[in-house]
Amino acid sequence: MIIERWWPTPIYYSFLEQPVLDQVQADFERVYRHYRDNNLFKQKPGWNPSSVALSDTTFLTSLIDQFELETFKIELLDHVQKFIQQYNIHTTDIKIKQSWMTLTSQGQSNHTHSHGPADISGVYYFQTNGQDGSIYFESNNKLLSASALFNSGSHPIVYKPEVGKLILFPGFVEHGVYENTTDNDRVSVSFNIFVNRF
């Protein structure tokens, strides 16, 4: 007898290690202070008033390139390589097209959404107390909820925010962030990555 599990959804996570972690944290501290001190975090027009604040509400620029965050870029691309090699994809033609910083204050959350055509999307946690809003991923198979046998597969998968944690996932996966019920500001960096296999 053989049971094959088709269409699994890969979620990759890892933690940055020393000495890279200290350098990345110092770089992001500089970026965070730039946006915070110049009052540049903004909410996206049209979103719920309790939504997160962003460094770029257009999602058209790359904070990683703008601030020349080479240590993080090299580390991120290394993790992307580890992720895609699980699918026997070997290429160096990987582009981080968009990246932005997200500020989530008390009472704020992020609605369920996807990142459209991005091959890989992800988040890095720069500042968190671990209780200020977990990320959740929705099942890609909504029909599982109709089955008494398989409906556990329809429940969201939740990852707790932790400083230094990096999460990668397919851009089409719907995800969101639960409300920050603490008085701590959570700060994360998100990005969209495109991979050319040919």
Sine and cosine of phi, psi and omega as CSV:
sin_phi,cos_phi,sin_psi,cos_psi,sin_omega,cos_omega
0.00,0.00,0.65,-0.76,0.03,-1.00
-0.76,-0.65,0.73,-0.68,0.16,-0.99
-0.89,-0.45,0.86,-0.51,0.03,-1.00
-0.96,-0.29,0.74,-0.67,0.00,-1.00
-0.98,-0.20,0.96,-0.27,-0.06,-1.00
-1.00,-0.06,0.42,-0.91,0.09,-1.00
0.85,0.52,0.69,0.72,0.10,-1.00
-0.94,0.35,0.43,-0.90,0.03,-1.00
-0.96,-0.29,0.91,-0.42,-0.04,-1.00
-0.99,0.14,0.76,-0.65,0.17,-0.99
-0.85,-0.53,0.84,-0.54,-0.05,-1.00
-0.95,-0.31,0.69,-0.72,0.18,-0.98
-0.58,-0.82,0.47,-0.88,-0.01,-1.00
-0.41,-0.91,0.11,-0.99,0.04,-1.00
-0.86,-0.52,0.68,-0.73,0.11,-0.99
-0.93,0.36,0.59,-0.81,-0.05,-1.00
-0.90,-0.44,0.29,-0.96,0.04,-1.00
-0.92,0.38,0.52,-0.85,-0.01,1.00
-1.00,0.04,-0.03,1.00,-0.03,-1.00
-0.87,0.49,-0.65,0.76,-0.05,-1.00
-0.84,0.55,-0.73,0.69,-0.02,-1.00
-0.88,0.48,-0.66,0.75,0.00,-1.00
-0.92,0.39,-0.69,0.72,0.00,-1.00
-0.89,0.45,-0.69,0.73,0.00,-1.00
-0.89,0.45,-0.65,0.76,0.02,-1.00
-0.91,0.43,-0.66,0.75,0.03,-1.00
-0.90,0.44,-0.70,0.72,-0.01,-1.00
-0.95,0.31,-0.45,0.89,0.10,-0.99
-0.89,0.46,-0.66,0.75,0.05,-1.00
-0.89,0.46,-0.70,0.72,0.00,-1.00
-0.91,0.40,-0.72,0.70,-0.01,-1.00
-0.86,0.51,-0.71,0.70,0.00,-1.00
-0.89,0.45,-0.59,0.81,0.05,-1.00
-0.86,0.51,-0.76,0.65,-0.02,-1.00
-0.95,0.32,-0.66,0.75,-0.03,-1.00
-0.93,0.37,-0.76,0.65,-0.09,-1.00
-0.93,0.36,-0.42,0.91,0.02,-1.00
-0.98,-0.19,0.19,0.98,0.05,-1.00
0.80,0.60,0.74,0.68,-0.09,-1.00
-0.99,-0.17,-0.16,0.99,0.09,-1.00
-0.95,0.32,0.79,-0.62,-0.04,-1.00
-0.73,-0.69,0.47,-0.88,0.13,-0.99
-1.00,0.06,0.57,-0.82,-0.01,-1.00
-0.95,0.31,0.80,-0.60,0.02,-1.00
-0.84,0.54,0.70,-0.71,0.02,-1.00
1.00,-0.07,-0.27,0.96,0.05,-1.00
-0.99,0.16,0.27,-0.96,0.05,-1.00
-0.82,0.57,0.67,-0.75,0.00,-1.00
-0.85,0.53,-0.35,0.94,0.03,-1.00
-1.00,-0.06,0.24,0.97,0.03,-1.00
-0.97,0.25,0.24,-0.97,0.00,-1.00
-0.92,0.40,0.27,-0.96,0.11,-0.99
-0.97,-0.25,0.56,-0.83,-0.16,-0.99
-0.81,-0.58,0.44,-0.90,0.10,-0.99
-0.98,0.20,-0.39,0.92,0.03,-1.00
-0.54,-0.84,0.95,-0.31,-0.04,-1.00
-0.98,0.17,-0.09,1.00,0.01,-1.00
-1.00,-0.03,-0.35,0.94,-0.07,-1.00
0.84,0.54,0.56,0.83,-0.04,-1.00
-0.95,-0.33,-0.21,0.98,-0.08,-1.00
-0.92,-0.38,0.12,-0.99,0.04,-1.00
-0.84,-0.55,0.95,-0.31,0.06,-1.00
-0.86,0.51,-0.57,0.82,-0.01,-1.00
-0.88,0.48,-0.67,0.74,0.03,-1.00
-0.97,0.23,-0.66,0.75,-0.06,-1.00
-0.85,0.53,-0.65,0.76,-0.04,-1.00
-0.98,-0.20,0.17,0.99,0.05,-1.00
0.78,0.63,0.83,0.56,-0.05,-1.00
-1.00,0.03,0.93,0.38,-0.14,-0.99
-0.92,0.40,-0.60,0.80,0.00,-1.00
-0.88,0.47,-0.72,0.69,0.02,-1.00
-0.92,0.39,-0.65,0.76,-0.02,-1.00
-0.87,0.50,-0.72,0.69,0.01,-1.00
-0.88,0.47,-0.70,0.72,0.01,-1.00
-0.90,0.44,-0.70,0.72,-0.01,-1.00
-0.88,0.47,-0.73,0.69,-0.02,-1.00
-0.90,0.44,-0.54,0.84,0.07,-1.00
-0.90,0.44,-0.69,0.73,0.02,-1.00
-0.93,0.37,-0.60,0.80,0.06,-1.00
-0.88,0.47,-0.67,0.75,0.05,-1.00
-0.86,0.51,-0.70,0.72,0.02,-1.00
-0.88,0.47,-0.61,0.79,-0.01,-1.00
-0.91,0.40,-0.79,0.61,-0.11,-0.99
-0.96,0.27,-0.41,0.91,0.03,-1.00
-0.91,0.41,-0.36,0.93,0.09,-1.00
-0.90,0.43,-0.29,0.96,0.01,-1.00
-0.94,-0.35,0.36,0.93,0.01,-1.00
0.82,0.57,0.58,0.82,0.08,-1.00
-0.97,-0.24,0.84,-0.54,-0.02,-1.00
-0.80,-0.60,0.96,-0.27,0.00,-1.00
-0.43,-0.90,0.47,-0.88,0.12,-0.99
-0.96,-0.29,0.04,1.00,0.00,-1.00
-1.00,0.07,0.97,0.24,-0.06,-1.00
-0.83,-0.56,0.80,-0.60,-0.07,-1.00
-0.85,-0.52,0.79,-0.61,0.16,-0.99
-1.00,0.01,0.99,-0.17,-0.15,-0.99
-1.00,0.08,-0.60,0.80,0.02,-1.00
-0.72,-0.69,0.59,-0.81,0.13,-0.99
-0.43,-0.90,0.57,-0.82,-0.08,-1.00
-0.44,-0.90,0.34,-0.94,0.03,-1.00
-0.98,-0.22,0.64,-0.77,-0.01,-1.00
-0.87,-0.50,0.77,-0.64,0.06,-1.00
-0.95,-0.31,0.86,-0.51,0.00,-1.00
-0.88,-0.48,0.96,-0.29,-0.01,-1.00
-1.00,-0.09,0.06,-1.00,-0.03,-1.00
-0.82,0.58,0.73,-0.68,0.02,-1.00
1.00,0.06,-0.11,0.99,-0.03,-1.00
-0.99,-0.13,0.44,-0.90,0.03,-1.00
-0.50,-0.87,0.03,-1.00,0.06,-1.00
-0.77,-0.63,0.83,-0.56,-0.07,-1.00
-0.90,0.43,0.28,-0.96,0.04,-1.00
-0.92,0.40,0.76,-0.65,-0.05,-1.00
-0.35,-0.94,0.14,-0.99,0.14,-0.99
-0.78,-0.63,0.09,-1.00,-0.01,-1.00
-0.94,-0.34,0.51,0.86,0.16,-0.99
0.81,0.59,-0.85,-0.53,-0.15,-0.99
-0.99,0.16,-0.01,1.00,-0.01,-1.00
-0.87,0.49,0.70,-0.72,0.06,-1.00
-0.93,0.38,-0.72,0.69,0.01,-1.00
-0.72,-0.70,0.73,-0.68,0.14,-0.99
-0.88,-0.48,0.19,-0.98,-0.01,-1.00
-0.13,-0.99,0.07,-1.00,0.00,-1.00
-0.59,-0.81,0.59,-0.81,0.11,-0.99
-0.84,-0.54,0.73,-0.68,-0.03,-1.00
-0.99,-0.10,0.94,-0.35,0.02,-1.00
-1.00,0.06,-0.71,0.71,-0.07,-1.00
-0.66,-0.75,0.85,-0.53,0.02,-1.00
-0.29,-0.96,0.47,-0.88,0.13,-0.99
-0.98,-0.18,0.07,1.00,0.03,-1.00
1.00,0.08,-0.17,0.98,-0.03,-1.00
-0.85,-0.52,0.15,0.99,-0.16,-0.99
-0.98,-0.19,0.51,0.86,0.11,-0.99
0.90,-0.44,0.95,-0.30,0.01,-1.00
-1.00,0.10,0.47,-0.88,0.13,-0.99
-1.00,0.10,0.60,-0.80,0.05,-1.00
-0.78,-0.62,0.50,-0.86,0.02,-1.00
-0.87,-0.50,0.76,-0.65,0.01,-1.00
-1.00,0.07,0.48,-0.88,0.06,-1.00
-0.91,0.41,0.62,-0.79,0.09,-1.00
-0.98,0.19,-0.21,0.98,0.01,-1.00
-0.93,-0.38,1.00,0.02,-0.05,-1.00
-0.91,0.41,-0.39,0.92,-0.06,-1.00
-0.94,0.33,-0.27,0.96,0.03,-1.00
-0.86,0.50,-0.48,0.88,-0.04,-1.00
-0.91,0.41,-0.31,0.95,-0.01,-1.00
-1.00,0.09,-0.12,0.99,-0.09,-1.00
-0.96,-0.27,0.78,-0.63,0.06,-1.00
-0.92,0.40,-0.50,0.87,-0.04,-1.00
-0.99,0.16,-0.64,0.77,-0.16,-0.99
-0.93,-0.37,0.13,0.99,-0.14,-0.99
-0.93,0.38,-0.27,0.96,0.06,-1.00
-0.90,0.43,-0.39,0.92,0.03,-1.00
-0.97,0.25,-0.08,1.00,0.00,-1.00
-0.99,-0.12,-0.11,0.99,-0.04,-1.00
-0.98,0.21,0.53,-0.85,0.04,-1.00
-0.88,0.47,0.55,-0.84,0.12,-0.99
-0.99,-0.17,0.77,-0.64,-0.15,-0.99
-0.90,-0.44,0.70,-0.72,0.08,-1.00
-0.84,-0.54,0.78,-0.62,0.02,-1.00
-0.97,0.25,0.66,-0.75,0.07,-1.00
-0.96,0.29,0.68,-0.74,0.04,-1.00
-0.59,-0.81,0.67,-0.74,0.00,-1.00
-0.85,0.53,0.77,-0.64,0.01,-1.00
1.00,0.01,-0.06,1.00,0.00,-1.00
-0.99,0.13,0.69,-0.73,0.05,-1.00
-0.86,-0.51,0.79,-0.61,0.01,-1.00
-0.86,-0.51,0.73,-0.68,0.06,-1.00
-0.85,-0.53,0.59,-0.80,-0.01,-1.00
-0.37,-0.93,0.35,-0.94,0.05,-1.00
-0.88,0.48,0.65,-0.76,-0.06,-1.00
-0.88,0.48,-0.38,0.92,-0.04,-1.00
-0.98,0.17,-0.17,0.98,-0.07,-1.00
-0.96,0.28,0.80,-0.60,0.04,-1.00
-0.96,0.27,0.70,-0.72,-0.05,-1.00
-0.46,-0.89,0.23,-0.97,0.05,-1.00
-0.32,-0.95,-0.05,-1.00,-0.01,-1.00
-0.76,-0.66,0.78,-0.63,0.03,-1.00
-0.92,0.40,0.35,-0.94,-0.06,-1.00
-0.87,0.50,0.65,-0.76,0.14,-0.99
-0.99,0.16,0.95,-0.30,-0.03,-1.00
-0.99,-0.13,0.09,1.00,0.01,-1.00
-0.98,-0.20,0.11,-0.99,0.05,-1.00
-1.00,-0.08,0.25,0.97,0.05,-1.00
-1.00,-0.05,0.66,-0.75,0.12,-0.99
-1.00,0.09,0.87,-0.49,0.10,-1.00
-1.00,0.02,0.70,-0.71,0.01,-1.00
-0.81,-0.59,0.81,-0.59,0.00,-1.00
-0.71,-0.70,0.25,-0.97,0.04,-1.00
-0.83,-0.55,0.80,-0.60,0.01,-1.00
-0.91,-0.41,0.33,-0.94,-0.07,-1.00
-0.37,-0.93,0.39,-0.92,0.08,-1.00
-0.85,-0.52,0.75,-0.66,-0.11,-0.99
-0.82,-0.57,0.66,-0.75,0.04,-1.00
-0.86,-0.50,0.70,-0.71,-0.07,-1.00
-0.88,-0.47,0.80,-0.61,0.08,-1.00
-0.98,-0.19,0.92,-0.39,-0.07,-1.00
-0.99,0.10,-0.19,0.98,-0.19,-0.98
-0.95,-0.31,0.00,0.00,0.00,0.00
